[in-house]
Amino acid sequence: MAETILRLQNISKYYYSDTSVTQALRKINLEFSMGEFVAITGESGGGKSTLLNVISGMLPFDEGEMYFRGEPTFQYDDQDWEEYRRNKIGFVFQDYSLINHYTALDNILAALVIQGKDPESSKEEAMAYLEQVGLTEQAAQRASQLSSGQKQRLSIARALAKNTDIIVADEPTGNLDSETGEQIVEILERLSHEKLVIMVTHNYDQAEPYVTRRIRLHDGEVVTDVPVNKRDENVDQDHQNPSEGEIKSNSGEKTKKKHLENFFALKNIKMQKARAGLFFTFFLITAVVSFLFIGELLVYRDDRITKEYNSDAYLQKNDTRLVVRHPDNSVLTEKDQAAIAGVKYVTMTDLCDYANDINYYIEEDKDYEKTHGSQDKQITNVDNDGMTEEEKNQGIRLLDKTHFMKSSTAITKSDLASGRLPKERNEIVLYTTDKKKLNSQIRCYFSSENLWKEGESCFQDLKIVGILKDNTRQVYFHPELCQMLTYGMDKFVVWGEFCWDMRYEKYYGTMKPVYVVVADDLKDNQVRVSENYIIPSTGYGLVPSDLKMAFSGQQGVLHIEKEESGNDTAGAQADEIDQNMKAAGLETDSEETSQKANRISIDIEYAEDFSQQGGDFIEVSPEIYQKLRDYYNIGTTQASVYIANYSKTDKVLRELQDMGYDAISTYQVSATKYVQEKVYKRLEVIGISTLILIALAILQILIIRSILKIKKKDYSVLRFIGMRRRQMGRITYLEMGIHCIAAVIVTAIIMVILQQTGVSFIRNMMFYYGIIGFVLFIVYNAVLLFLTVFFFNRTLRQE
């Protein structure tokens, strides 16, 4: 006698709504044995599908008990029922319930993988099941491309692949023509010799020649349960599929859970490229937008943008500029420059720091324009409103005050496209596309509102000796020129005396302090003053009304005094200077000079003509200038160091200080006063960026979860096959995680490319990221991924 495998005892099932309760099954008592092919019939709504779903474990029953191989199932929890569906029940449905984007072979492999088998080693077994239902040639076709009959055959092959004792079929021939339907029933009949096959059908006439038992339901009750077509048990061996033993022997080995998740996640991406592209696109949009606004938060975390810059100390407003010097104020050498340049994030080191606060104007009609006093002495009709007196007197209007001097110590020969670095004071290098400008002369004007008196400017005629590779408006000057224009920053005071009284052997006219520039056409001890120079009153009435009468042909004394610096080496330097001056035959015996021991007084001759420089500038001969350099040992004591980005300021400062240098940020010491409007703007940007990130999170969760709902049917099929809900959840996490990781990586690559191509706001933002920024970026996208999949999985659990 055949073994009883399934017994239903007083099974009842109810459907509940807000207003009513419907009893779908009423006190069902049935037993099923191995080797039966049972047809369940009845009118629509009679309870056939409900009974089949209860038997297959898809619906819980409310009353009674169901026994599987003599064991009760009433106390089964969700995990027990998942185990039951996976290992005890094979499903065949009217709508086939295939994963349409999988191939026929993949649909069979899906069932095998859910059982814990390795997908690669199970392909031969899967092909054997396809052969059993006549689908070997369709193995590589997508399920969606198969005919209706082939789809149903594939559904049976998948049920067969589960190798379960029970196969349930819900209207398996409902969508098929009569001939194809009969072929499907024949296959089920052949399988029933070794299994229990329970089939719900509306077309009993088609199934009647093959089934061994008929059960008829009416209003949820069994009204007929009769045997038909009694089977000769001796025929069972003849109907057994000859390959089944072979199939069982090639079942493969159990694999780790990760094989299952990897198989389905990668298969979904590979076989659904359009859908995968849609997921990736949304994750990429989220990653890019989140990167930008997290970057904004990182940039605005620094409150520097809320402060007002004061240019009294450092005219150049540049937040990447540092000032570096030795604690003892000693001269910086090339060795120091190399050491500083080796610090991470340092991009340029200019040994002539003070010159970095001098504006230069080199292109006529762009940087400056002439107003009158041109070389042909013709007065032009240019509106002079808004010009300083010095500009009017010099005949130029200074326009663009955004360019600041840098010395050629900041570059190397490798920065040049042609030519050479400056070797002489009046040589420069710049960028130009006109190669003919190499070795040509050009006039350049200079001004500095914090080094010189406001409105003062001077000029130098310069020779272009090198052309830069990079397209930049930055001009690089010889260090000697930079030092010449910044004597005042080294605390030099220069003034002159004139109007010699032979009787009293004394000068009665005294010039006010002036700025020194070199005129190469002057010789020996000649100097030249500006026609616009205003002589201060001497109190003796000796100042002529005509400046030419006061200076032209006069003899005088030029005093150059270096004030005390206050450091420990000042005394020793003063003694050395005093000795040098005496050796040179210069005056050092006056009481005032002997007290300070750091002044030189040079007998001079005022030139017959006048300088075209600004009024407070005095031109001196190269010989006088050289005496300054020799006797005061003028050298670079302070360097401008430029870093890649302000965000690295504190890091670079700490490293320089650890190396023994004094270092400050010109921006930090100059921007100390908060501006209320800027404070509000910063808070506004932070608030808006935060709200956008929150809105972006909500939007992604809603959109991705909505797209994921398209996959619900696939997950329903996998659940019928026997996949656990937790496994389905992990597959979703893995599949979406792959898209998310790819989007994060692509976003990072895009930003790096934009940074390298010179997109300024991206380049600036990337400096603020660092490790913390990238961690925030990754965590933000990871949290969004988790929340999106979590809410989708919760939706699955509720159904």
ABEGO torsion letter per residue (X at the ends): XBBBABBBBGBBBBBBBAABBBBABBGBBBBBBBGBBBBBBEBBGAGAAAAAAAAAGABBBABEBBBBGGBBAAABBAAAAAAAAAAABBBBBAAGGBBAABBAAAAAAAAAAAAGBBAAAAAAAAAAAAAAAGAAAAAABBAAABBAAAAAAAAAAAAAAAGBABBBBBGAAAABBAAAAAAAAAAAAAAAAABBBBBBBABAAAAAAABABBBBBBGGBBABBBBBGBBBAAAAAAABBAAAAAAAAAAEBBBBAAAAAAAAAAAAAAABAAAAAAAAAAAAAAAAAAAAAAAAAAAAABAAAABBBBAAABABBBAABBBBBBAAGBBBBAAAAAAAAABBGBABBBABAAAAABBBBABBGAABBBABGBAAGBBBBBBABGBBAAAAAAGBBBABAABBBBBAAABBAAABABEBBBABAABBBBBBABAAABGBBBBBBBBBAAABBBGBBBBBBBBBABBBABBBABBBBBAAAAAAAAAAAAGBBBBBBBGBBAAAGBBABBBBBBBBBBBAABBEABBBBBAABBBBBAGAGABBABAAAAABGBBBBBBBBBBBAGBAAAAAAAAAAAAAAAAAGBBAABAAAAAAGABBBBBBBBBABBBABBAABBBBBAAAAAAAAAAAGBBBABBBBBBABAAAAAAAAAAAAAAGBBBBBAAAAABABBBAAAAAAAAAAAAAAAAAAAAAAAAAAAAAAAAAAAAAAAAAAAAAAGBBAAAAAAAAAAAAAAAAAAAAAAAAAAAAAAAAAGBAAAAAAAAAAEAAAAAAAAAAAAAAAAAAAAAAAAAAAAX
